[in-house]
Amino acid sequence: MITFKKIDATHAYAGMARIQGSSIGFVPTMGALHDGHLSLVRRAKEENDLVIVSIFVNPIQFNNAGDLEKYPRNLDRDIVLLESAGCDVVFAPDAAEMYPEPIEKHYDFGGLETVMEGAFRPGHFNGVAIVVDKLFRITLPHRAYFGEKDYQQLAIIQALVKQEKLDVEIVPCPIRREHDGLAMSSRNERLTEQMRAAAPAIYQWLLHARAMAASHTAGEIEKMVIAETQKNPLLRLEYFTIANEETLQAVTGRISPGDRAFIAVFAGDIRLIDNLKLI
């Protein structure tokens, strides 16, 4: 496995691979890898000749400086895990390499970016779009792999590819969960023992929402989930909403195929998100 820290070297390597006829699968990450990330790498390995993984904690997608500072980092461990999963190339730049000049670009994703994560994390998706666009142009992938835990991010990236007319296939991958249902996340590393024991309730709330989907309206389900969250002193709800998975706009009436429940919860200052298709 090869590790690059410079854009030019990574781009040149990817370009040569393309010239030689190799297909490239790309997995962008911010490190602190878990089996959810590694499942993306393994799938990319199955479907491509060459797998490139980026490890870059992107400062411009954090609207909370404390969250950026506390984000877990362990590059040496990540590299060992990636090699075991079949990764071929790691691209691990620093912020100065990625952003030598001030960032001025601004994307417009319409209603996709103004709800849920976009409403609570202003500027987040613009930062995501900027870094993903740049990473695509550096690594030149045929396919890029994204987990559905960050479902709104996935929708934004699909819109980015259309807007920028990028020649890359976006491959959505199922959420990977711990044995108790908690969605795998790098932030889980920061949970205290008590918080970790409480956190699986997030998935249970989503499952309860799914169980109610056939006989209740979205509004009724939302009231139920909000009431349940208020009984858990270790978890603080930021939002719970049911939305159409294509438009991401809120649903108020009966649940239809393509509707999905989305949730964001704080455990202390640690923010956890999850989602679940309802029908």
C-alpha positions in Angstrom: 0.0 0.0 0.0 1.3 3.5 -0.9 0.7 6.6 1.1 0.8 10.1 -0.5 0.5 13.4 1.2 0.8 15.6 -1.8 -1.9 16.4 -4.4 0.4 16.3 -7.4 1.8 12.8 -6.6 -1.6 11.4 -5.9 -3.1 12.9 -9.1 -0.2 11.6 -11.2 -0.5 8.1 -9.8 -4.3 8.0 -10.4 -3.8 9.4 -13.9 -1.3 6.8 -14.8 -3.6 4.0 -13.4 -6.4 5.3 -15.7 -4.1 5.4 -18.7 -3.2 1.8 -18.0 -6.8 0.8 -18.0 -7.4 0.3 -14.3 -10.7 1.2 -12.7 -10.4 3.3 -9.6 -12.7 3.1 -6.6 -12.5 5.9 -4.1 -13.5 6.2 -0.4 -13.2 9.6 1.2 -12.9 9.6 5.0 -11.9 11.8 7.9 -10.0 9.0 9.5 -10.8 7.4 12.9 -11.8 4.4 10.9 -14.3 1.8 11.9 -15.8 -1.2 10.2 -18.4 1.0 8.5 -15.5 2.7 6.6 -13.8 -0.6 6.0 -16.9 -2.1 4.5 -16.8 0.6 1.9 -13.2 -0.2 1.2 -13.9 -3.9 0.8 -16.8 -3.2 -1.6 -14.6 -0.8 -3.6 -12.0 -3.5 -3.8 -14.5 -6.0 -5.1 -15.7 -3.7 -7.8 -12.5 -1.9 -9.0 -8.9 -2.7 -9.9 -7.4 0.0 -7.6 -8.8 1.5 -4.3 -7.8 5.0 -3.1 -8.8 6.2 0.4 -8.4 9.7 1.5 -7.9 10.6 5.2 -8.5 14.3 5.7 -10.3 16.1 8.6 -11.9 18.8 6.5 -11.9 22.0 8.6 -14.3 23.9 6.4 -17.2 21.6 7.0 -17.1 22.1 10.8 -19.3 24.9 12.0 -18.3 24.1 15.6 -14.6 24.7 16.3 -14.7 22.5 19.4 -16.0 19.6 17.4 -13.1 20.0 14.9 -10.6 20.1 17.7 -12.0 17.0 19.4 -12.5 15.0 16.3 -10.5 11.7 16.8 -7.3 11.3 14.8 -5.0 8.2 14.6 -3.4 8.0 11.2 -1.0 5.1 12.0 -3.9 2.9 13.2 -6.0 3.9 10.2 -3.3 2.9 7.7 -2.9 -0.5 9.3 -6.7 -1.0 9.1 -6.8 0.1 5.5 -4.0 -2.2 4.4 -5.9 -5.2 6.0 -9.0 -4.2 4.1 -7.3 -4.2 0.7 -6.7 -0.5 0.2 -4.0 0.3 -2.4 -3.4 4.0 -2.0 -3.9 6.4 1.0 -4.1 10.1 0.3 -3.5 11.9 3.6 -2.9 15.6 3.0 -2.8 18.4 5.6 -5.0 21.5 5.4 -2.3 23.7 3.9 -2.0 21.2 1.0 -5.7 21.1 0.4 -6.4 24.8 0.9 -3.3 26.9 0.0 -5.6 29.8 -0.8 -8.8 31.2 0.9 -12.0 29.4 0.0 -14.5 31.4 -1.8 -16.7 29.0 -3.8 -20.3 28.6 -2.8 -22.7 26.0 -4.1 -26.5 26.1 -4.3 -28.2 22.8 -3.6 -31.7 24.3 -3.1 -33.9 22.5 -0.7 -31.5 19.6 -0.2 -29.2 21.8 2.0 -31.7 23.9 3.9 -33.3 21.2 6.1 -32.1 18.8 8.8 -28.3 18.9 8.9 -28.2 22.1 6.8 -30.6 23.9 9.1 -28.5 23.1 12.2 -25.0 23.2 10.7 -24.9 26.4 8.5 -22.1 26.1 5.9 -21.5 22.4 6.5 -22.6 21.1 3.1 -20.8 23.8 1.2 -17.6 22.6 3.0 -18.4 19.0 2.1 -19.1 19.8 -1.5 -15.8 21.8 -1.9 -13.6 19.1 -0.4 -15.4 16.2 -2.3 -15.2 18.0 -5.6 -11.5 18.6 -5.0 -10.9 15.0 -4.0 -12.6 13.7 -7.0 -10.4 15.8 -9.3 -7.3 14.6 -7.5 -8.1 10.9 -7.3 -9.9 10.6 -10.7 -12.3 7.7 -9.5 -14.7 5.8 -11.7 -16.7 5.0 -8.6 -16.9 6.7 -5.1 -18.4 5.0 -2.1 -20.5 6.7 0.6 -22.4 5.3 3.6 -26.1 6.0 4.0 -25.7 7.0 7.6 -24.9 10.5 6.3 -27.9 10.3 3.9 -28.3 14.0 3.4 -24.6 14.3 2.5 -25.1 11.5 0.0 -27.9 13.4 -1.7 -25.7 16.6 -1.7 -22.9 14.7 -3.4 -25.2 13.2 -6.0 -26.4 16.8 -6.8 -22.7 18.0 -6.9 -21.8 15.4 -9.5 -24.7 16.6 -11.7 -23.9 20.2 -11.2 -20.2 19.9 -11.9 -20.8 17.2 -14.6 -18.3 14.9 -13.0 -17.6 11.5 -14.5 -17.9 9.5 -11.4 -20.5 7.0 -10.2 -21.7 7.5 -6.7 -22.3 4.2 -4.9 -24.5 4.3 -1.8 -23.7 1.7 0.9 -25.9 0.4 3.8 -25.4 1.7 7.3 -23.2 -0.6 9.4 -24.4 -1.0 13.0 -22.9 -2.3 16.2 -24.5 -5.4 17.7 -27.0 -3.3 19.7 -28.0 -1.3 16.7 -26.0 1.9 17.2 -24.9 3.2 13.8 -21.1 3.0 13.5 -19.5 6.4 13.8 -16.0 7.8 14.5 -17.7 10.0 17.2 -18.7 6.8 19.1 -15.1 6.7 20.3 -15.8 9.8 22.4 -18.8 8.4 24.2 -18.5 7.7 27.9 -19.6 4.2 29.2 -22.9 5.6 30.3 -23.5 7.4 27.0 -22.6 4.4 25.0 -25.1 2.3 27.0 -27.8 4.9 26.3 -27.0 5.5 22.6 -28.7 2.4 21.1 -32.1 4.0 22.0 -31.6 6.1 18.9 -32.0 3.1 16.7 -34.9 1.8 18.8 -36.7 5.1 18.2 -36.3 4.7 14.5 -37.5 1.1 14.6 -40.6 2.2 16.6 -41.2 4.8 13.9 -41.0 2.1 11.2 -43.5 -0.1 13.2 -46.0 2.8 13.3 -45.6 3.7 9.6 -48.4 1.6 8.2 -51.0 3.0 10.6 -50.0 6.5 11.6 -49.2 9.8 9.9 -45.8 11.3 9.9 -46.9 14.0 12.3 -48.2 11.3 14.8 -44.9 9.4 14.5 -42.9 12.5 15.1 -44.8 13.4 18.3 -44.3 9.8 19.6 -40.6 9.8 19.0 -40.1 13.2 20.5 -42.0 12.1 23.6 -39.9 9.0 23.9 -36.6 11.0 23.6 -37.6 13.2 26.5 -37.6 10.1 28.8 -33.9 9.6 28.3 -31.8 12.0 30.4 -28.5 11.1 28.6 -29.6 11.9 25.1 -30.9 15.3 23.9 -32.8 15.4 20.7 -31.8 18.0 18.1 -34.3 17.0 15.5 -36.4 14.1 14.3 -38.2 14.3 11.0 -39.7 12.2 8.3 -38.8 13.2 4.8 -38.9 12.0 1.3 -35.5 10.4 0.5 -35.2 12.1 -2.9 -36.2 15.7 -2.1 -35.5 15.5 1.7 -38.6 17.6 2.2 -40.7 16.9 5.3 -43.7 14.6 5.1 -46.7 15.4 7.1 -49.4 12.9 6.0 -49.4 9.2 5.5 -46.1 7.4 5.0 -45.3 6.3 1.4 -42.5 4.2 -0.1 -39.4 6.4 -0.3 -40.1 8.1 3.1 -37.3 7.9 5.6 -36.9 8.9 9.3 -34.0 11.1 10.2 -32.7 11.9 13.7 -29.9 13.9 15.3 -29.1 13.5 19.0 -26.6 14.9 21.4 -24.9 12.8 24.1 -23.2 15.5 26.1 -21.4 17.5 23.3 -21.1 14.5 21.0 -23.5 14.6 18.1 -24.9 11.4 16.7 -27.1 11.0 13.6 -29.0 8.1 12.1 -31.8 7.4 9.6 -34.1 4.5 8.6 -36.3 3.8 5.5 -39.8 3.4 6.8 -41.5 1.3 4.1 
